[in-house]
Amino acid sequence: MKTRTCDVAIIGAGSAGLSARSTALAAGAKVLLIDHGPVGTTCARVGCMPSKLLLAAAHAAHSVQNAHRFGVGVLGGIEVDGAAVMARVRRERDRFVATVLKTTEFLGEDEMLRGSARFDRPMQLIVDCKDDRIHVEARTIIIATGSSSRIVKPLENVPQRVLTNETIFELQTLPRSLAVLGAGPLGLELAQGMARLGVKVVLFDQADKLGGLRDPATLEAARKIFGEALDLRLKTEILSAVETDSGVQLHWRDANGVEHRQTFEYVLAAAGRTPNLAKLGLEKSGLTLDEHGVPRFDPATLQCGDNAVFISGDADANRSVLHEASSEGRIAGANAASYPKVESSPRMTLLAITFSDPNIAAVGMSYSQAQAANTLIGEASYDDQGRAKVFLQNTGLIRIYGDKNGLLLGAEMIGPAVEHSAHLLAWCVQQKLKASEVLRFPFYHPTFEEGLRTALRDLCKKVGSLHRSEHDVIVLGPAS
Ligand SMILES: Cc1cc2nc3c(=O)[nH]c(=O)nc-3n(C[C@H](O)[C@H](O)[C@H](O)COP(=O)(O)OP(=O)(O)OC[C@H]3O[C@@H](n4cnc5c(N)ncnc54)[C@H](O)[C@@H]3O)c2cc1C
């Protein structure tokens, strides 16, 4: 068996692994990247980008369907060409993937092994390549193996009819009907996208949750908004799935205990993601694992215990979004290269966005943390907001959490284009600004961001720090 030695071995050439590689290389380390493929990153290949391409088509269809509400007629009605929609998704997706592949396609065997890695013993890996089995001895190892869709038990009987994010974008045309299991951010985005393109969609979740929201008020707003727009079945239990000639028959029990059966062409598994750790031989790694089998690690250094092993991206099941995967890759790459010198890095303020319409976003401290810390809540509804009314998008709610001095700590929001307000607020939370300080920044009129200003003013009122001039704007200003 051949043996390779290196300073830093990185398992996984996804967003976390690639960013770890460039950071470790820049620090002068000899780096070996290992990936069994398909390469191209989850984000570009089967995640962020193809899902947003599908949503872009869906929102275009929705705009046309709603044009009559502005007095704009569409002659001949709307027609969705499913094959053309899916072809564009793949064509543009392939362009994003091609850009990523440029970073690895010319790497020789001394820089990248194309095979599956697992621990043989602490600090030693076995990599099963196509024609070879290679031992890798590394000074430090970074685990950046990503995550995969969780397939709930009843779906194990119907593999031919189960779609995941790995397969849904390969459909040659849109399905006639789709059951989406899991109403978290990924399930909600794809359910709404498919429904707006004319697919008969039912969105299920065993909990009463939607879009990752945790604040009861935003959650209630979301249930109302999406309950009107989608066939939404929360608090349901999927009892069985049986393959039929035309698809898959799902049998479920609803929130009232009533049982139902319905046949769908496909079922999309969107009920959570599991870190790709099961095949890594972690039992031989010498690492301490938590109750879910994830190595225990320090989020500030990404080091696993006192070992020369680091973990980053979706593999650590913490902050599973793209910008965090890249950031964790940088932290892990820098520490792996400088090991045994390991430095803590301040982490970014949490930011999570669901690109549904309306958008959903969470910033910083969660609702339960806010409750535990006795925070005050500034609130604003979009129901009567100027810009939102202009565009017939006047629905949603912002809730901002602040301490007794108005220091911004977190927020949840659902509303038109709140992806932008969520960014602004995340930056302010990270800068440790108070609501009253943010109100000194310009807010253009009429924008959706004026909804953020209204919630900030409400927080200031509760804190008792709203200035006289701000009161005047509230009284005199237009609906904002
Ligand atoms: C449908 C969908 C939509 C999403 N939308 C968004 C979004 O809009 N915004 C956002 O911020 N995030 C989004 N995400 C999340 C985001 O895509 C992930 O957080 C991010 O891609 C994770 O990157 P990673 O490097 O950890 O994993 P990956 O990119 O999956 O990389 C892991 C790599 O490890 C390799 N590997 C695994 N095991 C082994 C092994 N044993 N040996 C060798 N190689 C191995 C794999 O082949 C893979 O290349 C979305 C995810 C999905 C699924």
The ligand as an ORCA input file, in Angstrom:
! r2SCAN-3c Opt
* xyz 0 1
  C     -31.209     22.224     -1.208
  C     -30.247     23.060     -0.405
  C     -30.327     24.435     -0.456
  C     -29.447     25.216      0.279
  N     -29.564     26.569      0.193
  C     -28.716     27.347      0.900
  C     -28.780     28.752      0.780
  O     -29.601     29.300      0.040
  N     -27.899     29.506      1.495
  C     -26.982     28.919      2.342
  O     -26.211     29.644      2.969
  N     -26.896     27.573      2.471
  C     -27.734     26.772      1.773
  N     -27.626     25.423      1.858
  C     -26.600     24.847      2.771
  C     -25.200     24.872      2.128
  O     -25.287     24.385      0.812
  C     -24.246     24.005      2.959
  O     -24.195     24.536      4.271
  C     -22.827     23.977      2.404
  O     -22.829     23.667      1.047
  C     -21.986     22.926      3.162
  O     -20.672     22.868      2.638
  P     -19.660     21.739      3.126
  O     -18.323     22.098      2.598
  O     -19.794     21.510      4.573
  O     -20.169     20.376      2.443
  P     -20.136     19.895      0.917
  O     -20.110     20.990     -0.057
  O     -21.232     18.890      0.818
  O     -18.745     19.134      0.794
  C     -18.496     17.871      1.395
  C     -17.565     17.080      0.484
  O     -17.071     15.958      1.216
  C     -16.954     14.842      0.325
  N     -16.909     13.651      1.189
  C     -17.843     13.259      2.091
  N     -17.409     12.147      2.749
  C     -16.193     11.840      2.237
  C     -15.247     10.801      2.502
  N     -15.444      9.883      3.448
  N     -14.095     10.762      1.777
  C     -13.867     11.692      0.816
  N     -14.722     12.700      0.521
  C     -15.861     12.770      1.239
  C     -18.175     14.983     -0.578
  O     -17.974     14.311     -1.814
  C     -18.265     16.499     -0.764
  O     -17.581     16.935     -1.926
  C     -28.461     24.611      1.105
  C     -28.365     23.207      1.160
  C     -29.239     22.438      0.419
  C     -29.115     20.951      0.483
*
